[in-house]
Amino acid sequence: MNSILIALGYACFWGVGVTLTKIALSEIPPTTLLVIQLSASVAFLATACYLRDGQLPFSWRNLKQGFAGIFEPALAYMVGIFGIQMTTASNATLIGSSEVILTILFAAVFLGEKLTRMKLLLAGISFLGVLLLMLQDAEGASNNSLLGDLLILMGTTFAVCYALLSKKQIASVEPLHLTSSQQLVGLIVTLGCFALLSTMNPAYEVNAGNISPQFWLLAVGSGIMQYALAFLLYLMALQNLPVSQAAFYIALIPVFGVASAVVMIGEQPSLGQWVGGGFVIASSYWANRLRTD
C-alpha cells in the first residue's frame, strides 16, 4: 500500500504541477516563476526540517550533499520551463514520461542494473511515442512548438542524471534532508545562471513586482507541489527500489498531467498526440509490471 500511495502521490504532484506551471506562465515570466517556485519549495522543506529536527538545513555539509540539485531542479527545470512555454502542457507531460526509458538505459550503463530484451522493446515503443509527439508539432505551423518539445526532452535527460546521482546518495542520507539540500543547491544555481543571463539579455531578469495575488498563490502552491512534495516522494521511493524500477512511477504522470490540462485549461490533444502518448504510457505501464531483479 505504501508503494502505491508513493507512486500516486509523486505522479499526481508532478503531472498536475506541469499544468499549473503552464497556467502561471500566462502572467509570470519563466525566470521569475521558476525562482518563486524553488524559493517556495526550499522554504517549505526548511520549515519541515525545523519542525522535525529543530534546525534548518542550511549548513555547508547540506550544500555539499545536495550537488545533484545542479541537474534537477536547476538545469532540468531551467530548460524545461522555457520548453513548456513554447509547447502544450499535454506534450510536456507526455514527453517527460520518456524519463522512464532513458533511466532504464542509463541505469544499465552507469549502475549495472539489468537490461532485458523486454525492457529494450518497451524502450523502443516509448521512443516511437515521443517521436510521434514531436513530429506532430514539426508538421504544424509553429516551429516554436517543436523547439519546446526538444527543450522538454533535454530537461528530461538532466532529470535522469539527477536520478542516478540520488540513488547513490539515498542509501546514506535521509530523504527529507537530501531533498532540502538538493532544492537549496538548485535554487542557488538557478539564481546564479539567471543573474548571468540577465546581463546579456534583460528578458532573463527576475521581476515579481507586477504579479497579482492569485498568481502569487498559484506560483507558490505549484512550487510546493511540483518540487518539494514530488521530489520528496521520489527519493522515498529510491530508498527501496532500483532507480530503473522507481522511474516506472513516471508512467502514471501523463494520466494526471493530460487530465488536468483538459480540465483546467481545455487543451485537446490531437489524434496523433494521443497515439504517441498512448505508446509512451503503455510501454511504461508494462515496464512497471516486470519483475525486479
NORGI-V737529 format. One record per residue. N is the residue number from 1. RES is the residue in three letters. OMEGA is omega as a letter, one per 30 degrees, with the letter a starting at -180 (none if undefined). BURIAL is 1 if it has 16 or more other C-alpha atoms within 10 Angstrom, else 0. D_LAST is the distance of its C-alpha to the last C-alpha in whole Angstrom. Layout:
# NORGI-V737529
n = [N N]
res = [RES RES]
omega = [OMEGA OMEGA]
burial = [BURIAL BURIAL]
d_last = [D_LAST D_LAST]
This chain:
# NORGI-V737529
n = [1 2 3 4 5 6 7 8 9 10 11 12 13 14 15 16 17 18 19 20 21 22 23 24 25 26 27 28 29 30 31 32 33 34 35 36 37 38 39 40 41 42 43 44 45 46 47 48 49 50 51 52 53 54 55 56 57 58 59 60 61 62 63 64 65 66 67 68 69 70 71 72 73 74 75 76 77 78 79 80 81 82 83 84 85 86 87 88 89 90 91 92 93 94 95 96 97 98 99 100 101 102 103 104 105 106 107 108 109 110 111 112 113 114 115 116 117 118 119 120 121 122 123 124 125 126 127 128 129 130 131 132 133 134 135 136 137 138 139 140 141 142 143 144 145 146 147 148 149 150 151 152 153 154 155 156 157 158 159 160 161 162 163 164 165 166 167 168 169 170 171 172 173 174 175 176 177 178 179 180 181 182 183 184 185 186 187 188 189 190 191 192 193 194 195 196 197 198 199 200 201 202 203 204 205 206 207 208 209 210 211 212 213 214 215 216 217 218 219 220 221 222 223 224 225 226 227 228 229 230 231 232 233 234 235 236 237 238 239 240 241 242 243 244 245 246 247 248 249 250 251 252 253 254 255 256 257 258 259 260 261 262 263 264 265 266 267 268 269 270 271 272 273 274 275 276 277 278 279 280 281 282 283 284 285 286 287 288 289 290 291 292 293]
res = [MET ASN SER ILE LEU ILE ALA LEU GLY TYR ALA CYS PHE TRP GLY VAL GLY VAL THR LEU THR LYS ILE ALA LEU SER GLU ILE PRO PRO THR THR LEU LEU VAL ILE GLN LEU SER ALA SER VAL ALA PHE LEU ALA THR ALA CYS TYR LEU ARG ASP GLY GLN LEU PRO PHE SER TRP ARG ASN LEU LYS GLN GLY PHE ALA GLY ILE PHE GLU PRO ALA LEU ALA TYR MET VAL GLY ILE PHE GLY ILE GLN MET THR THR ALA SER ASN ALA THR LEU ILE GLY SER SER GLU VAL ILE LEU THR ILE LEU PHE ALA ALA VAL PHE LEU GLY GLU LYS LEU THR ARG MET LYS LEU LEU LEU ALA GLY ILE SER PHE LEU GLY VAL LEU LEU LEU MET LEU GLN ASP ALA GLU GLY ALA SER ASN ASN SER LEU LEU GLY ASP LEU LEU ILE LEU MET GLY THR THR PHE ALA VAL CYS TYR ALA LEU LEU SER LYS LYS GLN ILE ALA SER VAL GLU PRO LEU HIS LEU THR SER SER GLN GLN LEU VAL GLY LEU ILE VAL THR LEU GLY CYS PHE ALA LEU LEU SER THR MET ASN PRO ALA TYR GLU VAL ASN ALA GLY ASN ILE SER PRO GLN PHE TRP LEU LEU ALA VAL GLY SER GLY ILE MET GLN TYR ALA LEU ALA PHE LEU LEU TYR LEU MET ALA LEU GLN ASN LEU PRO VAL SER GLN ALA ALA PHE TYR ILE ALA LEU ILE PRO VAL PHE GLY VAL ALA SER ALA VAL VAL MET ILE GLY GLU GLN PRO SER LEU GLY GLN TRP VAL GLY GLY GLY PHE VAL ILE ALA SER SER TYR TRP ALA ASN ARG LEU ARG THR ASP]
omega = [a l l a l a l a l a a a a a l l l l l l l l a a l l a l a a l a a l l a a l l l a l l a l l l l a a a a a l a a a a l l l l a a a a l l l a l g a a a a l l a a l l a l a a l l l l a a a l l l l l l a l l l a a a l a a a l l a l a l l l l l l l l l a l l l l l l l a l l l a a a a a l a a l l l l a l l l l l l l l l l l l a a l a l l a a l a a a a a l a l l a a l l l l l a a l l l a a l l a a l l a a a a l l a a a a a l a a l l l l l a a l l l a a a a a a a l l l l l l a l a a l a l l l a a l a l a a a l l a a l a l l a a a l l l l l l l l l l l l l l a a a a l l a l a a l l l l none]
burial = [0 0 0 0 0 1 1 1 1 1 1 1 1 1 1 1 1 1 1 1 1 1 1 1 1 0 0 1 1 1 1 1 1 1 1 1 1 1 1 1 1 1 1 1 1 1 1 1 1 0 0 0 0 0 0 1 1 0 0 0 0 1 1 0 1 1 1 1 1 1 1 1 1 1 1 1 1 1 1 1 1 1 1 1 1 1 1 1 1 1 1 1 1 1 1 1 1 1 1 1 1 1 1 1 1 1 1 1 0 0 1 0 1 0 1 0 0 0 1 0 0 1 1 1 1 1 1 1 1 1 0 1 1 1 1 1 1 1 0 0 0 0 0 1 1 1 1 1 1 1 1 1 1 1 1 1 1 1 1 1 1 1 1 1 1 1 1 0 1 1 0 0 0 0 1 1 1 1 1 1 1 1 1 1 1 1 1 1 1 1 1 0 0 1 1 0 0 0 0 0 0 0 0 1 1 1 0 0 0 0 0 0 0 0 1 1 0 1 1 1 1 1 1 1 1 1 1 1 1 1 1 1 1 1 1 1 1 1 1 0 0 1 1 1 1 1 1 1 1 1 1 1 1 1 1 1 1 1 1 1 1 0 0 0 0 0 0 0 1 0 0 1 1 1 1 1 1 1 1 1 1 1 1 1 1 0 1 1 0 0 0 0 0]
d_last = [21 20 17 19 23 21 20 23 25 23 24 27 28 27 28 32 32 32 35 37 37 38 41 42 42 45 47 45 45 41 42 44 41 38 40 41 37 36 39 38 35 36 38 36 34 36 38 35 35 38 38 36 36 40 39 39 36 38 38 37 34 33 34 32 29 29 29 26 29 30 28 27 30 32 32 29 32 35 34 33 36 38 36 36 40 40 38 37 35 33 32 31 29 27 27 25 23 22 20 17 17 18 16 13 15 16 13 12 16 16 13 12 8 7 10 10 14 13 12 15 17 17 18 21 22 22 24 26 27 27 30 32 32 33 36 37 38 39 42 43 46 45 43 42 39 38 38 36 33 33 33 31 28 29 29 25 24 26 24 20 22 22 19 18 20 20 16 18 21 19 18 22 24 25 24 28 29 26 27 31 31 29 31 34 33 33 36 38 37 38 41 42 41 43 46 45 45 48 50 50 50 51 49 46 48 47 49 49 53 53 50 51 50 48 46 46 44 42 41 40 38 36 35 34 32 30 30 30 28 26 25 25 23 20 20 20 16 15 16 13 10 9 12 11 10 13 15 15 17 20 20 22 24 26 27 29 30 32 33 35 36 38 39 40 42 42 40 39 37 38 37 35 33 32 31 29 28 27 25 23 22 21 19 17 17 16 13 13 12 9 6 4 0]
